[in-house]
């Protein structure tokens, strides 16, 4: 029996629920036992030939260490909505998906620094396959965009902060 075959047997026994394994063939005896520590020990491996008899060998093989389970915690910083009372909030009038432009290949309706009037369209909120254009309803300058393109928004959720003129 080749050493590679013995190694394969050790791996198989180590991965199985067997506690003990005995193999005998043509004067070769292999006995494998698992300890409580998870090691595999071969005992009494005897190879006989016509002129040479080897003494039994004890080989202890440590199993490969199990990789540690690492728990990864991702902390994202939630940016609080600025509580500046001079700023006006444009809020979502419905639950839906926020879009900054009418299609992916066109420019956003507004950006930070854009001047808007009461009738300016600032975004689209899609609800139930209907694309609803949202008007600013206030004059001023966009100071901050509070949501990302494609993000789900709730009724009353602030979308933009506007500094009045």
N, C-alpha and C positions, 0 to 999 in steps of 0.2 A: 504494500500500500504506500502510495506517495504522500509526502508531507502536505502537498496542496489539497489532496483529498481529505486528509485529517483536518486541515483548517476549515474546509467547507463543512464538514460534519460538525465541528465545534460551533461554527456560526449558526447552523441550522438548529442545533440543540439549544444554543443560547437564546435564539429568537422564539423557540417553541415553549410550550408549557410543561415539557418533560423535565423531571428532576434528575433522572438517571438514564444512561444509555450504555448498553453492553454490546460489543461487536467481536465475533470470533470468526476467523477464516484462515485456513492453512497455517496454523500455529501462531497466528497473530491475534492478540487480544487487546481490545481497546475498551476501556470503561470510562465513561464520562459522567461526572456528577456536578450538579449545580450546588453551590453553597448558598447560604442566606445572603451573602454579600453580592451575589450576582456574578461570581467568577466561575469559570469552567475549569475543571481539573481533569487531566487524563492520568489514569493510574494503571500501572501494570501493562504498559505497552511493551510486549515482548516479541521480538523478531527472531525466528530460529532458522538456521540454515544447517547444512551438513557439518560444517566445521566450527562455526562461530555462534555462540549464544550470548546475546547482549543481556545485560542486567536490566531489570525493569526501570523505566524512567518516569519521573513525575514532572509533568509540564503544567505550569499554571499560566493561564491566559486571562488577562484582564479585558473585559468587554470594553468597546469604545464608549467613552463617556456620552451620556445623553445630553444633548445641547440644552442649555438652560432656557426655560420659557421666560422671555422678557416681555413685560407688559409696557407698552409704549403709551404714554399719555400725551396727547396733543392739546396744548392750551392755546386757544386763539383769543386775542385781545378784543373784547367787545368795546367798540368806541361809543361812548355815550353821546346821545344827541345833545348838541350844544344848547345849553339853557340860557341863551342870550335873548332877552325879551324883546329886543329891537328887531330880531329876525322873525320872519313869517315862515311857517311850515306849509308846504304844499303836501297834502296827504292823499292817500289812495282812496277813491270813492267806492272801491269794491275789492273783493278778493280776486286775485288773478296773477298773471305773469307780467312783470315789468319789462318794457322794451324802450331803449333810448332812441330808436329810429324806426322808420316804417318798414325797412328791410335790412338785412345784414350788410348789403353793399352800399348803403347810403349813410351819410353823416348823421350824427346824433342831432336831435332837435335843439338841445341846449347843452352847454358845457359850463364848467365853473368860469365865472366872469361874463357869461352871456347876459345881455340886457333883455328884459322881457316886459311885455305889456299884459294887461288883464286878459286879452284874448289869445295870447301866444300859446301854441301847443308845446308842452314840455316833454311829453312822453306818450306811450300807448300802454294800456293795461288790457291784456287779453283775458277774457272770461268766457268760457263755454263757446269757444271758436269765434267769438266776436271781438274785434279789435276796437277798443274805445280810446279815442283821443282825449287826453287830459289837458285842460286849459289851466293856465297859471292862476287866473282870478285875482292877481295882484301885480302891481308894477314894481320893478326893481331889478336887482342883479343877483344871479345865481351864485351863492357863496359855497354851497356844498351839495354834492349828490350823495344821498344816504344809502342807496341800494345799487346793486350791480345789474347789468343787462342780463335778462333771462331769469332773474330771481323771482321767487314767489313772494307776493306781498299780501298783507291782510287789510281788511277794511280799516281805514283810519290810520294806517301806518305812514309815518312821515317819509316822503320821497326826496324832497328838496328843501334846502334852507335858502331863503331869499332875503336880501337886505333891501329894505324899502328906499325909494328915492325921495 
